[in-house]
Amino acid sequence: MDEDLPRKLADFDSKGYVIAPAGYGKTHLIAKAVQAASRRQLVLTHTYAGVNAIRKKLRLLRIPSSQYQIDTIASWALRTCLYFPKTSKWKMEHPTAKDWANLYTTCAAMLDRPFVQHVIKCSYGGVFVDEYQDCSGEQHGLVESLARLIPCRLLGDPMQAIFGFGEQPVDWERDVYPNYKLLGELKEPWRWKLAGAEDLGQWLNQARALLAENERVALSGQLPKGVRRCAVDLNDFTNKKRLNVFFEFLNTGDSVMAIHSGDAKSKNKTHKLAQSLSGRFSSLEEVEGKDLHRFIKKVDGARSPGERLRLVIGFMKSCCNAVDGVLAAQTKRGEEGKATKTTRCPEILKVANRYLATESCEDMAALLGVIRDHPEVTTYRRDLLNRMMGVLRTHEENPGLTLMESASWYQREFRRSGRPLRHNKLIATTLLVKGLEYDHVIVLEAETMTSKDLYVAMTRRAKSVTFVTLANDAPT
């Protein structure tokens, strides 16, 4: 990093941007620039994981909290509109997905009011906006309104622009390059340098340059230490060795992430692959938790205790292997059962009968838990199951809420606190791993990925990357 760049950003008084590739010290740059600033800075990003990462770096550098305010763009816009309810005419405290675009437009319009402008100018000496490639058009409009009031510095990497929006995402060629001044470009791959993998970092730097020009990265010939290619068809179920590439990582305590591209079809592949691996690798869910809310809606709409029990069993089958083998026939039919000498798991039957009688969330949680903990059962969608258990805990702590209301409450806290991951062998899509880092990455069906998906996937780790392709000579 240019040693003068933090000071340059801190002193800059207009509209500028920094190109910041993944792993090149962007978070450190933001923190040092905030430290060098003479007035309090507003730091905006997209996720609470991003907020926590920047806050951690600021605290590590012992920068006083009075020197900054850090938030997601969404939360800051919502809080600002609610702070001026008569001006904004915004009353929704918990917007749904379809409301956010309108919120950003409302907040941007409110920043045209002189007294609101006065508050902003008195509150902040400037604004940093992180991960700018992930902004929607409406979010860009809000940032433009802020940039007319206080110095604005954007940090991002167009090569990581993989999020899709209902509306058009920010276009760097149209929205950024002509209107903002280039303040610098990070060129040192610190993530790999600090991990003792400098050759890997330099190779990734060269790969980035190729991908930015829509050229392919050749995986044949000499590859640097930490990079390898594995030719295998993961969908060839006749090949008993097709999953060996995953088994090789099981004896290490390092974190490992296997990554598919971000399309809907690939999301289903992550679950099926985790199921094939019997939970040794666990698949991640999208932040919105669509499958979770779909299940809860069905449970709320069930017309009988038996139907509700069958739904719970179906949910467990979507999260775990070998569920059928530990359930009594009556339980699987949604009926009360009687334990006999041939009943394999009488403790599960007992809890299932109790849930049929009470239909309580407490007994639903007990049933989910006793099935999950059976030695024969393996969980491959831990993220989904853990979130459901979290919803049930929320309901137990707030008995006045409906189950769906508990799910909404839990979802809001989940967004704020981030995803708790206790399992360190995971499978996900590029959309879910952006901004995260792992020791090793397995890039799945690499030759089918777009340049940007591939770049996001291959830069998530510090020690090694394995490309899984269909053919030995497949370029990516």
C-alpha positions in Angstrom: 0.0 0.0 0.0 1.2 3.5 -0.8 2.1 4.9 2.6 0.6 8.3 1.7 -2.7 6.9 0.5 -4.5 6.9 3.9 -3.6 10.6 4.4 -4.6 11.3 0.8 -8.0 9.9 1.4 -8.4 11.6 4.8 -7.5 15.0 3.3 -9.5 14.6 0.0 -12.4 17.0 -0.1 -14.4 15.9 -3.2 -15.6 12.7 -4.9 -13.0 9.9 -5.4 -12.5 6.2 -5.6 -9.9 3.5 -4.9 -9.7 0.2 -6.8 -9.3 -2.4 -4.1 -9.0 -6.1 -5.1 -9.8 -8.9 -2.7 -7.2 -9.5 -0.1 -5.1 -6.3 -0.8 -5.6 -4.5 2.5 -8.8 -2.5 1.8 -10.1 -2.7 5.4 -6.7 -1.6 6.7 -6.7 1.3 4.3 -10.1 2.5 5.5 -9.1 2.2 9.2 -5.8 4.2 8.6 -7.7 6.9 6.6 -10.2 7.3 9.4 -7.4 7.5 11.9 -5.8 10.3 9.8 -9.0 12.3 9.4 -9.5 15.5 11.3 -13.2 15.0 11.8 -15.6 12.2 12.5 -16.2 9.9 9.4 -19.2 7.9 8.3 -18.2 4.4 7.1 -20.9 2.5 5.1 -20.8 -1.0 3.7 -23.4 -3.7 2.8 -23.4 -6.4 5.4 -23.0 -6.7 9.1 -20.1 -9.0 8.5 -18.4 -6.2 6.7 -19.3 -3.8 9.5 -17.8 -6.1 12.1 -14.6 -6.6 10.0 -14.0 -2.9 9.7 -14.9 -2.2 13.4 -12.5 -4.9 14.5 -9.7 -3.3 12.4 -10.5 0.2 13.9 -10.4 -1.2 17.4 -7.2 -3.0 16.7 -5.6 0.3 15.7 -7.1 1.8 18.9 -9.0 4.5 17.0 -11.6 6.2 19.3 -15.2 5.4 18.5 -15.9 9.1 18.6 -13.8 9.3 15.3 -16.3 7.3 13.2 -19.8 5.9 12.7 -19.9 2.6 10.9 -23.1 1.0 9.5 -24.7 -0.8 6.6 -26.1 1.4 3.9 -29.5 -0.1 4.6 -29.5 0.6 8.4 -28.1 4.1 8.0 -30.8 5.0 5.5 -33.5 3.5 7.6 -32.4 5.2 10.8 -32.0 8.6 9.0 -35.6 8.4 7.6 -37.0 7.4 10.9 -35.1 10.2 12.7 -37.0 12.7 10.5 -40.4 11.1 10.2 -42.3 14.2 9.3 -39.9 15.1 6.5 -39.4 11.6 5.2 -42.9 10.4 5.8 -41.3 7.0 6.4 -42.9 4.9 9.1 -41.8 1.3 8.4 -39.3 0.1 11.0 -38.8 -3.3 9.4 -38.9 -3.0 5.6 -39.3 -6.1 3.5 -37.3 -6.8 0.4 -39.5 -4.9 -1.9 -39.4 -1.7 0.3 -35.7 -1.1 0.3 -35.4 0.5 -3.1 -38.1 3.0 -2.1 -36.3 3.7 1.2 -33.0 4.6 -0.6 -34.9 6.9 -2.9 -36.7 8.5 0.0 -33.6 9.0 2.0 -31.8 10.6 -1.0 -34.6 13.0 -1.6 -34.6 14.0 2.1 -30.9 14.9 1.9 -32.0 17.8 -0.4 -33.7 19.5 2.6 -31.5 22.3 3.9 -31.9 21.5 7.6 -31.1 17.8 7.0 -28.0 18.9 5.0 -27.0 21.0 8.0 -27.3 17.9 10.3 -25.2 15.8 8.0 -22.5 18.4 7.6 -22.3 18.9 11.4 -22.2 15.2 12.0 -19.6 14.0 9.6 -16.4 15.3 8.0 -16.7 12.8 5.2 -17.9 9.3 4.1 -16.3 6.1 3.0 -18.4 3.6 1.1 -16.9 0.1 1.1 -17.6 -2.7 -1.5 -19.0 -0.2 -3.9 -19.3 -2.8 -6.7 -22.3 -4.3 -4.7 -24.3 -1.1 -4.7 -27.7 -1.0 -6.5 -28.7 2.0 -8.6 -30.9 3.3 -5.8 -28.0 3.0 -3.3 -25.8 4.9 -5.7 -28.3 7.6 -5.9 -28.2 7.9 -2.1 -24.4 8.0 -2.1 -24.5 10.8 -4.8 -26.8 12.8 -2.5 -24.2 12.4 0.3 -21.3 13.2 -2.0 -22.9 16.6 -2.7 -22.7 17.4 1.0 -19.4 15.9 2.3 -16.2 14.4 0.9 -17.0 10.9 -0.5 -14.5 8.1 -1.1 -15.6 4.9 -2.7 -13.7 1.6 -2.3 -14.4 -1.4 -4.4 -13.4 -3.8 -7.1 -15.5 -4.1 -10.3 -14.2 -7.7 -10.7 -16.2 -8.7 -7.6 -19.5 -7.3 -8.9 -21.5 -10.5 -8.9 -24.7 -9.5 -6.9 -27.8 -9.1 -9.0 -30.6 -6.6 -8.3 -34.2 -6.3 -9.3 -33.1 -2.8 -10.5 -29.9 -2.0 -12.4 -26.7 -2.3 -10.3 -24.2 0.5 -10.3 -22.3 0.8 -13.6 -18.7 1.9 -13.0 -18.1 2.9 -16.6 -21.1 5.2 -16.4 -21.6 6.1 -12.7 -18.1 6.1 -11.2 -15.2 6.6 -13.6 -16.4 9.8 -15.3 -17.7 11.4 -12.0 -15.2 10.4 -9.3 -11.4 10.9 -9.2 -9.1 7.9 -9.1 -7.2 8.3 -5.8 -5.3 5.0 -5.9 -5.2 1.3 -6.6 -4.1 -1.4 -4.1 -1.5 -3.6 -5.7 0.0 -5.7 -2.8 -1.7 -9.1 -2.2 -1.4 -8.8 1.6 -3.7 -11.7 2.4 -1.3 -14.2 0.8 1.9 -12.4 1.8 0.9 -12.6 5.5 0.0 -16.2 5.1 3.4 -17.0 3.7 2.0 -17.8 0.2 3.5 -15.0 -1.8 3.8 -17.1 -5.0 0.1 -17.9 -4.8 -0.7 -14.2 -4.3 1.3 -13.1 -7.3 -0.3 -15.9 -9.5 -3.7 -14.7 -8.4 -2.7 -11.1 -9.3 -1.8 -12.3 -12.8 -5.0 -14.3 -13.1 -7.0 -11.2 -12.1 -5.5 -9.2 -15.0 -6.4 -12.0 -17.4 -10.0 -12.3 -16.1 -10.5 -8.5 -16.2 -9.9 -8.7 -20.0 -12.2 -11.7 -20.3 -9.3 -14.0 -21.0 -9.0 -17.5 -19.7 -6.6 -18.7 -16.9 -4.7 -21.7 -18.1 -4.5 -24.5 -15.5 -2.2 -26.7 -17.5 1.6 -26.7 -17.2 3.5 -25.4 -14.2 1.3 -24.1 -11.4 2.6 -22.3 -8.2 2.7 -23.9 -4.8 -0.8 -23.9 -3.4 -2.6 -24.2 -6.8 -3.7 -27.5 -8.3 -6.3 -28.8 -10.7 -8.5 -31.9 -10.2 -10.3 -33.4 -13.2 -13.4 -35.2 -12.0 -17.1 -35.2 -12.9 -18.9 -34.7 -9.6 -22.1 -35.9 -11.2 -20.7 -39.2 -12.2 -22.1 -41.4 -9.4 -20.5 -44.5 -10.9 -17.1 -43.1 -10.0 -16.4 -44.1 -6.4 -13.5 -41.7 -6.2 -15.3 -38.6 -7.3 -15.4 -37.2 -3.8 -11.8 -37.8 -2.9 -10.9 -34.2 -3.4 -13.1 -33.4 -0.4 -11.9 -36.3 1.8 -8.3 -35.1 1.5 -9.2 -32.0 3.6 -11.0 -33.8 6.5 -7.9 -34.5 8.6 -6.9 -30.9 8.8 -8.2 -28.4 11.3 -8.0 -25.6 8.7 -11.1 -24.1 7.3 -12.2 -25.3 3.8 -14.8 -23.8 1.5 -16.0 -25.5 -1.6 -17.6 -22.9 -3.9 -20.2 -23.2 -6.8 -21.2 -20.3 -8.9 -24.0 -18.0 -7.8 -27.0 -19.1 -9.9 -30.1 -20.8 -8.5 -29.2 -24.2 -10.0 -25.8 -24.2 -8.3 -27.5 -23.4 -4.9 -29.3 -26.7 -5.1 -26.1 -28.4 -6.1 -24.4 -27.3 -2.8 -27.1 -29.1 -0.8 -26.9 -32.3 -2.8 -23.2 -32.4 -2.6 -23.2 -31.9 1.2 -25.8 -34.7 1.4 -23.5 -37.0 -0.7 -20.7 -36.2 1.8 -22.9 -37.2 4.7 -22.5 -33.8 6.4 -18.7 -33.9 6.5 -19.0 -30.7 4.5 -22.1 -28.6 5.4 -23.9 -26.3 3.0 -24.7 -22.7 3.7 -28.1 -21.0 3.2 -28.8 -17.7 1.6 -29.2 -14.8 4.1 -32.9 -14.3 3.3 -33.7 -17.9 4.6 -36.3 -18.6 2.0 -36.5 -22.3 2.7 -36.8 -21.6 6.4 -39.7 -19.2 6.0 -41.4 -21.5 3.5 -41.3 -24.3 6.1 -42.6 -22.1 8.9 -45.5 -20.8 6.7 -46.5 -24.4 6.0 -46.4 -25.3 9.7 -48.5 -22.3 10.6 -51.0 -23.3 7.9 -51.2 -27.0 8.9 -54.8 -28.2 9.5 -54.0 -31.0 11.9 -51.4 -32.1 14.4 -50.6 -35.1 12.2 -50.0 -32.8 9.2 -47.7 -30.6 11.3 -45.7 -33.6 12.5 -45.2 -34.8 8.9 -44.0 -31.4 7.9 -41.4 -31.4 10.7 -40.2 -34.8 9.6 -40.0 -33.6 6.0 -38.0 -30.6 7.2 -35.5 -32.9 9.0 -35.1 -35.0 5.9 -34.1 -31.9 4.0 -31.4 -31.2 6.6 -30.2 -34.7 7.6 -29.4 -38.1 6.2 -30.9 -41.4 7.6 -33.9 -39.8 9.3 -36.4 -42.5 8.1 -34.3 -45.2 9.8 -34.7 -43.7 13.3 -38.5 -43.1 13.1 -41.3 -45.4 13.9 -43.8 -46.1 11.1 -46.6 -44.4 13.0 -44.5 -41.3 13.5 -43.7 -41.1 9.7 -47.5 -41.2 9.1 -48.1 -38.4 11.5 -49.8 -40.7 14.1 -49.2 -41.5 17.7 -47.2 -44.7 18.2 -46.8 -47.2 20.9 -43.3 -48.5 21.7 -42.7 -52.2 21.4 -39.7 -54.5 21.7 -39.0 -53.9 18.0 -39.1 -50.1 18.2 -35.6 -48.9 17.3 -35.6 -45.5 18.9 -38.3 -45.3 21.6 -36.9 -42.0 22.9 -37.6 -40.3 19.5 -41.1 -41.9 19.4 -41.8 -40.5 22.9 -40.9 -37.0 21.9 -42.9 -37.2 18.6 -46.0 -38.4 20.6 -45.5 -35.5 22.9 -45.3 -33.0 20.1 -48.5 -34.5 18.5 -50.3 -33.9 21.8 -49.0 -30.3 22.6 -48.0 -28.9 19.2 -45.7 -26.6 21.2 -42.6 -25.0 19.8 -40.7 -26.3 22.8 -41.6 -29.9 21.9 -40.9 -29.2 18.2 -37.4 -28.1 19.2 -37.0 -31.2 21.3 -38.0 -33.4 18.4 -35.6 -31.7 16.0 -32.9 -32.1 18.6 -33.4 -35.7 19.4 -33.4 -36.7 15.7 -30.4 -34.6 14.9 -28.4 -36.0 17.8 -29.0 -39.7 17.0 -25.7 -41.4 16.1 -27.0 -42.7 12.8 -28.2 -39.3 11.6 -25.8 -36.9 9.8 -26.6 -33.3 9.3 -25.6 -31.7 6.0 -27.7 -28.4 6.2 -26.5 -27.3 9.6 -27.1 -23.7 8.8 -30.8 -24.2 8.0 -31.4 -26.5 11.0 -29.5 -24.1 13.4 -31.6 -21.2 12.2 -34.8 -23.1 12.8 -33.7 -23.9 16.3 -32.9 -20.2 16.7 -36.4 -19.3 15.7 -37.9 -21.7 18.2 -35.7 -20.3 21.0 -36.9 -16.8 20.0 -40.5 -18.0 20.2 -39.9 -19.6 23.6 -38.4 -16.3 24.9 -41.2 -14.3 23.4 -44.4 -16.3 23.8 -46.6 -13.4 22.7 -45.2 -13.7 19.2 -46.5 -16.1 16.5 -44.0 -18.5 15.0 -43.8 -16.4 11.9 -43.3 -13.2 13.9 -40.5 -15.1 15.8 -38.9 -16.0 12.5 -39.0 -12.3 11.4 -37.5 -11.2 14.7 -34.8 -13.9 14.5 -34.0 -12.9 10.9 -33.5 -9.2 11.9 -31.0 -10.2 14.6 -29.4 -12.7 12.3 -28.6 -10.0 9.8 -27.2 -7.8 12.6 -25.1 -10.4 14.4 -23.9 -12.4 11.4 -23.9 -16.1 10.6 -22.5 -18.2 13.5 -20.4 -21.0 11.9 -19.2 -23.7 14.1 -18.4 -26.2 11.3 -15.3 -25.3 9.3 -15.8 -27.5 6.2 -18.4 -25.8 4.1 -20.0 -25.7 0.6 -21.6 -22.5 -0.7 -22.1 -20.3 -3.7 -20.0 -17.2 -4.6 -22.8 -14.9 -3.5 -22.6 -16.3 0.0 -18.8 -16.1 0.5 -18.0 -12.6 -0.7 -16.0 -10.8 1.8 -15.1 -14.0 3.8 -11.8 -15.8 4.0 -10.9 -19.5 4.4 -7.6 -21.4 4.6 -8.4 -23.5 1.5 -10.9 -23.2 -1.3 -12.2 -25.8 -3.7 -13.6 -24.1 -6.8 -16.3 -26.4 -8.2 -17.0 -26.8 -11.9 -14.6 -23.9 -12.5 -14.8 -23.9 -16.3 -18.5 -23.1 -16.1 -18.1 -19.9 -14.0 -18.1 -16.4 -15.3 -14.9 -14.4 -14.9 -16.2 -12.5 -11.9 -17.6 -15.5 -10.1 -14.3 -17.3 -10.7 -12.3 -14.4 -9.3 -14.5 -14.1 -6.2 -14.2 -17.9 -5.6 -10.4 -18.1 -6.1 -9.6 -15.2 -3.8 -11.4 -16.5 -0.7 -8.5 -18.3 0.8 -5.0 -17.7 2.0 -3.2 -21.1 1.7 -4.4 -23.1 -1.3 -6.9 -23.3 -4.1 -8.1 -26.5 -5.9 -9.9 -26.1 -9.2 -12.3 -29.0 -10.0 -12.9 -29.3 -13.7 -14.3 -31.9 -16.0 -11.2 -32.3 -18.1 -7.4 -32.3 -17.3 -6.7 -29.5 -19.8 -9.7 -27.4 -19.1 -8.9 -23.7 -18.9 -11.0 -21.4 -16.7 
